[in-house]
């Protein structure tokens, strides 16, 4: 006579290999879903209360970055960045308000040097879109918005939509984004960075002096600029 209680369900063993496959499939589905959201999430620039600094040197000049601010400032900040660099996003989150203030009040000018090595597919696309925005007078705001939602893929459609929300979504801007108008300029900026010995992002110079990593804080940026102003007074 069997001792098995027919009223009790028998647990079925799932072979370990099947469990691994199920886990991998679930992870793949989750990854695909996340990538879809990154590339299709809504762009929302929100209100833009801050004033946009003037573009002193626009994109397109071979080997020269985009400079914004007020001419005649005694301090100058060179910022080498990659729009797909997580450390650059952290730098922007931590020090962006300080840098924006220094530029906005005329204490310093700021030159963006957008590099394209972190993500060979996305970095050049974002650098090109930034250049197109800068050509329309929206360098600082466009850069801040891309970093402000770093989780996005920032597809061409998302980049164009951001431009529209910032008031620069005309046909010329769209063509610049879709047609990689500033691709050769981005390459020239990369070569200029190499020539200066820039090996990573973010890299910051103030009046030609390279800042140490520990100085890439609001306090460090403020002090570096203050010191530069004093040295030229």
N, C-alpha and C positions, 0 to 999 in steps of 0.2 A: 504494500500500500504506500502511495506517495504521501510525504509529509508536507507537500506544497499546498498552501492555502489558495484555492482557486479564486478567492475574493480579493486577493492582493495582486496588484499589477506588478508584472515582472519588469524590472529596469533593464533597458537594453543598453549595452555598451556601444559607444561610438568609437571607432578606431581612431587613434591619435592622429593619423595622417589626415583624416577627414576633418578633424577639429582645426588643424593648421590651415587647411584649404579654406574653410569657412571664415576663419579669422582674417586671412589674406584678402579674401573677396570683400569682406565687410570694410577692411581698411582701404581697399582700392575704391570702393563705392564712395566712402567718406571723402577720400582725397579728390576724386573727380567732382563731387558735389562742392567741395571747398573751392576748387579751381574755377568752377562755373560761377560761383558767387563773387569771387575776386574779379572776374572779367565782366560781370553783368550787374553788379551792385550799383545802386543809384548814386549819381554824383550830386552832392549838395554842398555848394560853396558857402551857403548861408549869407549873412550880412557881411559887408566889407567896410567897416567903419574907419579903418586906418587909411591915411593918405599914401598914395603910391609915389615913391621917390622917382625923380627924373632919371631917365636913361642917358648917361653921359656918353658911353661907348656902346653902341648896339652890336648885335651879333653879325657875323659875316666877315669881319676883318681877320684874315688868317693869323693864327697864333695869338690872338688877343681875346681876353674874356669880356664878359658883359659887365660894365661898370655903372652903378647907380649911386645917387646921392646928390649933394650940392657941390659944385665946383669950388675949389679953394679950401676945402676941409684940410686940416693939418694932419689928420691921421688917415691912413688907408689900409683897408683890410682886404687881403686876398684869400678867398675861400675856395679850396679845391674839394669838390664833392662829387658824389655819384648818386643819382636819384633812386638807385636800388640798393644803396649801402645802408644797412641797419644802424651802423654807428653814426652815420650822417643824420639819420632820422632822430636818433637820440640826442645828438648835438643840437639839432634844430629845436627839439622839444625843450631842451634845457636852457639854451642860450639865445634862441631866436628872438625873444622879446627884447633882450638887451641889445643885440645887434641891430634890430629894427629901430630902436630908439636912438642909438648912436648915429645911424644913417639919417633918420628922420629929423633930428635936431641940428644936423649939419656938422656934427663933431667928426664924423668919418665918412669916407666913401667906401663902397663895397664892390669888389669885383668877383663875380661868379666865374669859376672855371669848371664847367660840367664835364666830367670824365665818363668813360663808357666801358668799364672793364669788369664790374661786379657781375652783371648779367649780360652776356653778349647779345641776347635778343632784345631785352627790354631796356637796358641802360641807354643805348643809342637812340631809341625811340623817344624816351622821356627827355633826353638832352636836346634832341631836335625840337620837340614840342615846346620846351622851355625857351629855346631861341626864338621860335615863332611868336611866343607870348611876349618876350622881351622886345621884339621888333615892333610890337603894338603897345609898348609902354607898361606892360604888366609883369615885369621880371620878378619882383619880390613877392607879390601876391600869388602868382602862379606857382612859384617854387614852394612857398609856404603851404599852399593847398595840397600839392602832391605829397609832401611829407606829412601833412596833417591827417591823411588817410593812407598810410603806408601799406595797409593790408590789401589795397586794391592792386589789380594787375596793371591798371592804367593802360587799357587798350586804346587804339586810335580813336574809337568812338567815345570812350570816356574822356580822353584828352580834349577832343573837340567840344564835347558837352561842357567841360570845365571852362573852356574859352568862351562859350556862349553865355555862361552864367556870370562871367567877368566882363562881358560886353565886348568881346573880341572874336565872336564866332562867325565872321564874314567868310565869303568864299575863298579869299586869298589866304586867310589863316588856315582854313580847312585843307586847302591844297598843300600848304607848307607842311602840315602834320602828316597828311597821307602820302605826300610825294618825297618826304625826307629832304626837304629843300636845304637844310643846314647840315646835312650829313658830312660834307667835306670840311666844313668849319669845325664840327665836333672833333673830327680826326686831327685837325691842326692844333686844337686846344690840348689834345692828348699829347701831341709831340712837344708842345711848349712845356707842358708839365714834366715830361720826361727830361727835357733839357735842364729844368730847374732842380731836378733830383727828387721830385715828388713820387713817392712809392706807395702811398696809401691814402685813404680818405676816412674822415675829414683831415685835411692839412690846412693850417691857417698861418698866414704871415701878417704881421702888422708893421707897416713901414719897412718892409723887407726883412724883418726878423721873424724867423720861424718859431712858433709857440710850441712848448712842450705839451704832451698829452694832459698833464695835470693842470695846465693853464686853460684848457678848453671848457671853462665853466663861466657862468655869468660874472663872477668876481674876477676871474682871470682875464676875461676879455676886456672888462671895464678897466682894469689896472694897466693892461698892455696898451690900450688906447690912450689912457691918461698919461702914461709915461711917454708915449710917442708925441703927444701934444706938447708936453713940457719941454721935450728935447728940441722942438722946432720953434719954441717961443723965444 
